[in-house]
Amino acid sequence: MQRGDCHFCHQPVTSAATAAWPVTGWEAERQQGGANRIIARERVKDGRIAHAACAELAAKLARQGISESQETLI
């Protein structure tokens, strides 16, 4: 079943794929390290959905300073 088109690659996100949605909330530090926790996490209700892998790649490229419109050799 198709859940929508990926915000990043524009291909269908099916129920078989691991999906990602934008969220809001407050990020709380963890003294022990590891992933921080999100307090009062809520999905942004604007209809956006993405493949989790596409969202991870977009975040990685953004950390490297590569914009969405730039082509890479990665």
C-alpha positions in Angstrom: 0.0 0.0 0.0 1.3 3.4 -0.9 1.5 5.9 1.9 2.6 8.9 -0.1 5.6 10.2 -2.2 9.0 10.6 -0.6 9.8 14.2 0.3 13.3 13.7 -1.0 13.4 11.2 -3.9 9.7 11.7 -4.9 9.2 7.9 -5.3 6.3 6.1 -3.6 6.7 5.2 0.1 5.0 1.9 0.6 3.9 0.1 3.7 6.8 -2.3 3.2 9.4 0.6 3.5 10.6 2.1 6.7 9.1 5.6 6.7 10.1 8.9 8.4 8.0 11.9 9.2 9.0 15.4 10.4 8.5 16.0 14.1 8.5 18.8 16.6 9.4 18.8 20.3 12.2 19.6 22.7 15.5 17.7 22.6 16.8 16.8 26.0 20.5 16.0 26.7 21.4 12.6 28.1 24.2 12.7 30.6 25.2 9.1 29.7 25.7 10.0 26.0 23.9 8.2 23.2 20.9 9.6 21.4 19.1 12.5 23.0 15.4 12.1 23.8 12.6 14.2 22.4 10.1 15.6 24.9 6.5 16.2 23.7 7.4 14.8 20.3 4.6 15.4 17.8 4.4 14.6 14.1 4.1 17.6 11.9 0.7 17.2 10.3 1.5 18.6 6.8 1.3 15.3 4.9 5.1 14.9 4.4 6.6 11.4 4.5 9.9 10.1 3.4 11.9 6.9 3.1 14.0 6.7 6.3 17.1 6.1 4.2 16.4 9.2 2.1 15.9 11.3 5.3 19.2 9.9 6.7 21.1 10.7 3.5 19.6 14.3 3.4 20.7 14.8 7.0 24.2 13.5 6.2 24.6 15.7 3.2 23.3 18.8 5.1 26.0 18.1 7.9 28.6 18.0 5.1 27.4 21.4 3.8 26.0 19.9 0.6 22.7 21.4 -0.5 19.8 19.4 -1.9 20.4 20.8 -5.4 24.1 20.0 -5.6 25.2 16.9 -7.4 27.8 14.8 -5.6 30.1 11.9 -6.4 29.1 10.1 -3.2 
